Amino acid sequence: MATEKDNPTITSEITLTPLASGLGRLSQRLVSTGIVTEETLQRASDIQSREPRKSKRKLIDILIDDLGVERHDIFVEMSKLYGFPTVDLSPTSISRERIEFIKELVYGMPEDISNALLANKVVPFKWHDYKRNVLVLITSDPTNEHLHAAAGRLDVADIDLAYAPLEEIEKLIHETFYSNNEFLQKIFDEADEIEVFEDDSRNVDEDALDAEINKSRLVNLIEGMLVEAVRREASDIHLIPKDGNATEIFFRIDGKLIHWYTQSEIKPEALIAVVKDRSVNIDRFDRAMAQDGYIQRKVDNCYIRFRVSVIPIVGVEFDRRFESVVIRILDDRKVITDLNKIGLQDQALADFTRAIEQPQGMVILTGPTGSGKSTTLVAALSHVMDPSKNVLTVEEPVEYLISGARQVKLNPKLNFDGALRSILRHDPDIVMVGEIRDLKSAEIAISLSNTGHLTFSTLHTNDAVSAVARLYMLGVEPFLIANAINLVMAQRLVRKLCEKCKIPNTEPDPNHLLRLDFGRDEIANTTFYKPVGCDDCFDGYRGRIAITEALLFNREIRNEILKSREEVNEEALRDLAIENKMLSLRQSGIERIKQGLTTISEIISVTVDT
């Protein structure tokens, strides 16, 4: 069995600083094959040495995540070095019998074990050819400690590991377990049985709507929509009523709305009523007010929460009772608890880590809805939490369940301000305030940070420096701002180029380069890329990455704030911050362009000219 126990150097070797350890066998092999250079290893070592001890990453992760070394190249060499066989998982190499065997193995395991294996991208593949009751597991990372923990719970005599690329494993898992959408299939099976509902009346006829709602096609469409949105990794679903008895359904994927389906010849009121019927805390018969509720479903063996927002809107036919629905998908599998995996650039990560490791003070994240603030806050909390600390959160609504934190549940008798006051009497060490909304919530949050508590919160401003001005305009005194805050970080998400299909852009738009202040030498030394589009991405992009502006409060920044009289001098604060190595949002975006991760147009679309 090729495991950590048999090869104790597999994990330890790649977590050591390579130059300090005289270069381990894998490091030597990577250099000798030309996969990395000694200079690249030194850069990885420098990054690793700056990371906090308890969240220090393996060197191999730094090479892949930060320095762009091809994951597959590293693990192929590792497999050769330690004797892991490589398996071809291309569709032409995997028989239908093999797929059915994998399904039988997985479905025969206890659910928690099979979920753990699939979550770690591990596939039980076959029984060993010569060893009795020995199971062969395919993995893209034989050093994954979670893999060994899950494999140890299998009811087998032993396991063997084999290697396959991560992309091939993910595709096999998706096509084997998740590709069929039973609800959408039922729509096609039942299409001939559906009669088109026709009603010239412009008033809502509840009995007629009931007749439509009870048709299984609509129910299956909504259930299938929820499943499909989760599988496509959408963040939101939009249902938009249109004239002529049509409803358009869009998925927001990587920040962009993408048309998924149009339901025609059925009243939009009927389709929206199906959503409202399946939502908790929403009254189907109330069409005159905004409503918020939620749906919970088990999708691919994981519970997913859907936050439902309904608002009345106007159509061309003013007497129609149209409503727009937006459904936010809350998938706890996407929660990032490792701060190093958020993707902050080096200086921002160092400043952010320094700020959250203080025993008290406030850390504020700013940015529009959907900019990743909640994700970063959860990672920050996970970094500083331990059983010796009482962590309390007040959010409206609660988006993600945070293990180890007490998340206050608001209700008509306990509003946001009341919850914040109660927290002061609940012996907290760390507090997360969902959003600073007004002077009252700002004063309570600052009071918490000034009385020995580490406090996290969010604020809606365009950048980090303007957050200071916003607090001042709310009425918070300059001395409170200066002494309470450790750091303000503005954040945006930009689409990430698909690594499989991106190509060099040899003729970037000179006007765009001028807007981003690219110098002649920078242009000469930068390889620009443009999106193409393939089966694995959307319009040439796959996933998103953060750009940040981290304003660390040092003595100079605090003194400048204390000077404020009629207004905060934002330009002076920005100049001081840049002197202290702060990257603006645009400069952060430019670095992403230089790294080949995104495009010029993406950065221009989410940042303002400076």
N, C-alpha and C positions, 0 to 999 in steps of 0.2 A: 504493500500500500504506500503510494508516494504521497506522504503527508508531512506536515511540519515535524512530527515526532521522529520520522525516519531521516529527514533532512533538516536538522535544527538550524542550519545557516540560511535557509530560504528567506525567512522574515527578518532575522536579526541583521543579516548582511546589508540589506537594502535600507535599513533604518539608520545605519551608521553614517557618519560623515565620511565620504569616500577617501578624501585626501588624508584625513586624520587616521584612517584605518589601513592605510597603505594600499588601497583599492582592493575590494573583494573580488571573488572570481567572476561574479556576474558583471560588476563594473568593468573589469578588465576585458571581458568578452564584448561588452557593448562598445568599448573604445576600439578594440581590435577589429571589429566588424564595421566600424565607421558609423554606427547608429548614433553615437554621441561623441563629443570631443571632451578632452580633459577640462577645457575651459567651461563647457556646459555643466559638467559635474561639479566644478568649483562654484558656479553660480547657484546650482541646486543646494549645495552645502551651505552657502552663505544665507540663502532664504531659510533653510531649515534651522540654522543656528539662531535666527531672530524670532522664531516662533515660541510661544509659551510652552513650557515643559509638558503640561497636561494635555495640550492639544497639538503636540508636535506631529507632523505628518511623516510618513515614510518617504524616503528619498525618491522612490519610484513614482509616487503620486505627484511629487513636485515636478519631476521631469515631464510627466504627461500633462498635468493641469496648468502649470505655470510657464513651462519652457517649450511646449509644443512638440515634444518628442512623440513619435507615432507609437501609440499603445501596443498595437499588434506586433511591431518590430521587437519591442522589449520582451513581450511575453513569449514570442516564438523562440528567442534566444534562451530565455529562462527554461522553457520546456525542453529544449535540446540539452541544456546543462544538467537538469535534474531528472531527465528521463521520463517526462510526461509525454505520452503519445498525443499527436495532433489529429483531430477528427474533422472531416469535411462535412459540413452541414448544409451544403447547397441543395436546393430542391431536387436536383437530378440524382443526388446521392442518398436521399432519405426516402425509403419506401413507405407506402401506406401501412404496411404491417409494422414498421418501426414506430410510426406515429401512434398507432393503436396501442402498441406495447408501452410507450411512454405514458399515454393517458391512463392505461390500466394501473401502472406503477404509482402514478401520482394520486389518482383517485382512491387507491387502496391504502394510502398513508393517512395518519391522523391529520386533520385539516391544518393545525398549527405548524406541523413540520413541513407539509407540502407548501404552505404559504411562505414559510421562512426560506425554503430552497428557491422557489420561483422569484421571491423578492430579491434574493442575492444572485439572480441570473444563473442558477445551477439546475441542470436537467439530468434526472436519472435516465441513463441511456440504454444500458443492457446489463445482463449478467456476464461476469468474466468468462472468457472462453475456456479457461482451464482450472480456475479455482472455484470451489463449491461455495455457494451462497455469498459471493463477493460481488457487490454492485459497482458498476462503473458510472461515475458522475462526470458530466462535462461542465467545465467552468472556464471563464475568461481570466480568472485570477486565482491560481492555486494557493496564494498566500492569504486569502481573505479569512480572517479569524472567525467571522460569522458563519462561513461555510463549514468550518470544522466543528463549530458548536452544534449546528443543525444536523450535520451528517452523523455526529456521535449519538444522536437520538434515534437513528434508524434501526429497525429490527433486522439487522443483517450481521453476518460474521465479520465482515470487513468491507472497506470501500477502496476503490482505485480511482485516481483522478486522471482526466484527459483534458486537453486544451482545445478550445475553439475561439475564434474572434468574437468579441462582445456583440457586434452587430448581427452576426449569424445566430447567436444564441437568442437574442431578443426577438429576432424574426421567427425563429422556431417556436418560442414560447407563445408569441402572439398568434401565429397561425394554428397552433395546436389547441390552445385553450380559450383564446379570446376573440377570434375573428368572426365567429358566427353570432349574429344578433337575432335571437329568436323572435323578438317583437317585430323587427322590420320584416323578417321572413314571413310572419303571419299576415302582414299587410298585403304582400304579393299573393299569398295563398288565397286570401279572402277577397281580392280585388273585384272579382266577378260578382260577388254576392252583395256588393254595396250599391244601394240606390242613391242617386244624387238628390239631396234635399232641396226643394224649391219652395220659396216662400216670398211673395212679393211684399209682404207686410214689413214696414220699416220699424215697427215697434217690436220689442223683444217678447217673443212668445215662449214662455218657460216650458210648456208642454212640448212644443216643437223642438226646443233646444235639447230637452231630455231625450227625445227620440234620436237626435243626432249623436248625443253624448254616449248613449248606450250602444251605438254601433262599435263593435270591437276595433274597427279600423282606427278610429281616433284614439282610443285608449292605447292600442299597440304603437301608434305613431309617437305619442308622448313618452311612453316607457322606452321605446327604441331610441328616441332622441336623447334621453338621459344617458343611456348606456353608450351610445355612439360618441357623445360629447366627452365622456370620461376617457374612452379608448383613444380618441384623437387628441387627448391632452389639452382640451379647450379650457379656458378660464371662465367663460360666460356663455350663456345661450340667450339669444334675443328672439322673441316672437313679435312680429310687427304686422298688425292688421292692415289690409289693403282694400281699396274699393273693388267691387265686383266679386265679393265672396272669395277672397284669397288671403292667405296668411303666409308671410315669408319667415323662414327660420334661418338665423345666422349663428355661426360659432365664432367666438373670439379666440384665435389661435396665434400665439406669439405676438399679442397686442393688436392684431388686425382682424376686422370682421370679415368672415368668409361665408358666402352663401352656401347653405347646406341643402335646403329643400323648400319648395313652395307647395302648400296645400291649397288646391283650388276647388271650386264648386261646393265648398262647405263654409258656412258662416264663420267668420273669425270669432264671434261670440261663443260658438260651440267649442272651438278648439281651446280658447282661453278658459272656458268653464271647466274643461277636463283638467287643466293644470291647477285651477283653483280648488277643484274637488279633491285633488290628490295632495293638497298642501295643508299643513297644520297652521292654525291661527289666521286663516283667510276665509272670509265669507263670500261664497260664490254669488250671492244675490245682491251684494253691495257693489255697484258699479260707479259710484259717485265720488269715492275717496281713494287715496293711496293706501295700499295695504302691504304688510311684510309678513312673510311666513317661511316655512321650510318644508323640505321633503327629505326623507332618508331612504336610501336604497342600498341593497347589497349588490355590488357590481364586481364580477370576477373575484368572488370570495372576499371582498373588502367592503366595509360600510362606508358609503360616501354621503356627505350632507350637501344638500342643494338649498341655498338661500334664495327665496323667491320674492321679487319686488314687482308689484302691480300698480300701475297708475293709469287714470283715465286720460284719453287723448281725443283730439278732434279729427274727424275725417271729412271728406267732401260732402257726404250726406250728414248734415249736422244732427239729425235725429237718431243716428245709429249710436249705440252705446259701446264704442270702441275702447279697448284697454291695451296698453303695451305691457309686456312681461319681460323681465330680465332675470335670469337665474344664474347666480354665482355658484361655481362648483368648488367645494371645499374637500379636497382629497388629502387626508393626513399622510399618505405615502409620499407626498411632495414636500412635506415639512423638512427643512434642513436644520439639523441641530449642531452641525460642525461649522464653526465660524469661518474656517479656512476654505470651505466649499461654497461660500457665498460669492466668491469671485472678486473681492475687493482688491484694488491695486496696492502695491507694497506700502507706500506712505500712508494711504487711507486706512489700511488694515492695522498698521502699527499704531496710528493715532487713535483709532476706534478701540482697539484692544486696551490701550493705556487708559482711555477714558472709562471703560466699563469695569476695569479692574480696581478702580478707586472705591474706597469703602462708602462714599457718599457722593452726592451731587447728581445733576440731571444730564441725561443724554437724550437729545431730541432728533428725530428723523423727520425730514420734510420731503414733500413731493406730492404729485397728484394721485388720485385713485388708480390703483393698478401699477404703481411704480416699485412694488416689492418691499414696502416699508414693514408690513407685518412679518414677512419672511425673515428679514434682517433682525427684527426685534426678537423673534422666537430663537434664532441662532444666538443672539447676544445673551438672552436669558439662560439658554442651555449652557453657555460658556461659564456663567458666573454662579449658577445654582449648585447647591449641594445640600444634603440632608440637614446641615446645621443652620440653614437659613430659611426664614419664613418668607415665601414669595407670594404676593397677592397681585391680581390683575383686575382692572375695571375696564371693560370694553362694551361697546354697544354697536353692533352685535359681537358676540364671541365668535371668532372665525376658526381658530385651531385649538384643539385640546392640548394643553401643555403639561406633560407628565412632571409631577413634583411641585406644581403651582396650584394655589387656591384661586380659582377664577370666579369672581363675584357675579352672581346672577341678578340682573336688574329686573324690576317688575313695577307695576303701577304704584306700589307703596315704597319702593326704594329706587329713587332716580339717581342720575349720574352724580350730581353734587352731594346727595346724601350718602352715597356709597363711598365717595372720597373722604368725607368727614369721618365715617365709621372706620375706615382703614387706619386712621391715625390712632384709634383706640384698640387696634387689633394686633399690636406688637409686630409690625412688619420689619424686615430687613431690606427687602427689595420690592419695589412697586412698579407696575406697568400701568400707565394711564392711557387708555386707547387714543384719546385725542384732546388737545387743549382747544376748547371751543370758545371761551370767553374769559373775561377778567377773573371771574370767580374760580373757574377750574384752573386757570394759570396760577393764581395765588395759592391755591391748595397744593398743587403739584410742586411749586417752588418751596412752599413751607415744608413739604415732606423732604425735599432734597437738602434743605438748610437745617434739618433737625436729625441728621445722621442716617438718612436713608438713601440708597441708590435708587434713582427714579428714571424710568424710561417713558417717553411719550412721543406723540407725533403732532405735526403742525402743517397746515397747508400754506406753503410759500414757494416762490419760484426758485430760490437758491438758499444756501446756508446763511449767508450774511444777512439777507432780508428777513430771516427768522428773528434776528435780534431786534430789528426795527418793528416787526409785527408785535412782539411782546411789549415793546415800549409804547406803541400806539394803543394797545389794549389797556394800558394804564399801569403796567408793572414798573416799579422804580428801577433806575439804572443800577443802583448798588445791589439790588436783589438779583438782577439779571447777571451782573458781573460775578457775583460770588456763588450763585447757585449752579451755574451750568458748567459741565465739563467739556462738552462737545456738541456741535450741531452738524448733522450730515444730511446733505441733499442727495437724492438718489433718483435715477431714471433707469428704465430698462430699454435696451436697444436690441433689435433682432440680430441674431448671430448667423453668419454665413454658413451654408451647408458645406462641410469639409469634403464631401464626395464630389460635388459638381462645381464649386466656385472656380473661376478662371481669372488670370491677371487682367486688369483693366489698363491697357497700354495707353489709352487716351482719355484720362480723367478730365472732366469739365473744368476748364481753367477758371471760370467764374466761381465754381464751388470751392476750388483750392484757394482762391482769393478770399472768399468769405471765411474760410477756416484759418487764414493767415499762415498757410504753408510757405516756408521759405524755399529758395531754389535748391539749397543743399538737401533739405528735408525731402523734397520731391525726388531728387536724384537717388536718395538712399532708401526710399520707401517703395515697396511693391504693393500697389493698389489692386484690389480685387473687385469683381462684380458678380452678382448672382446669375445663375443659369436656370436651375430647376430640374429636379429628377424625382423618381418615385419615393425617395426618402425624405422629401422636404416640401415646403410650400413656397413656390415662387423663388426658390434659391436660398431660402433661409430655414434654419431649424433651431429652435430654442432661442433664449434671450440671455443677455449678459448685462451686468450692472455697470453704469458709469456713476461716479460719486464725486462730491465736493465736501471734504471733511474739514470743518473749522474747529480746530483744537483751541480751547481757551487757555492761553498762557498769560504771563504777567502783562505783556504789552497789549494784548487784546482786552484784558480786563480793565487796564488803565484807560484805554481809548473809550470804552463803554462808559466808564465813570465820568468822563468829560462831557457826556451828552447833556445838552440843555433843552433846546426846542425840538431837536430831532437827533437821531443817530446818524453819524457820519459813515455811511455804508462804504464809500470809496476808500476812506482811510482804513477801515477794518479789512477790506478786501486786499489792499496793498500790503498791510502787515501780514495777513494770512499767506499771501503768495510768497512773501519773503521767508516765511517759515515752511516752505515747500508744499503748500496746499495747491492741489490741482483744481481748477475750476471745472464745472461740468463739461464745458467744451474741450478743455485741455485733456480731461480724462477720456473723452470720446476720441480725440486725436490719437491718444496712445493706443486705443483699441484698433483704430485704423492701421497704425504702424505695425501692430501685432498680427494683422491680417484676419481679424475676427469679425469685422463689420465693414460697412461701406460709408463713403462720404455722405451720401444722401440720407442715411439713417441718422447720422450725428446731426446734420443740419435740421432734420425734422423734429428733433427732441430738445435741442439747445438753442439759446438765443445768441445773437451777435453781441460781442463784447467790445 
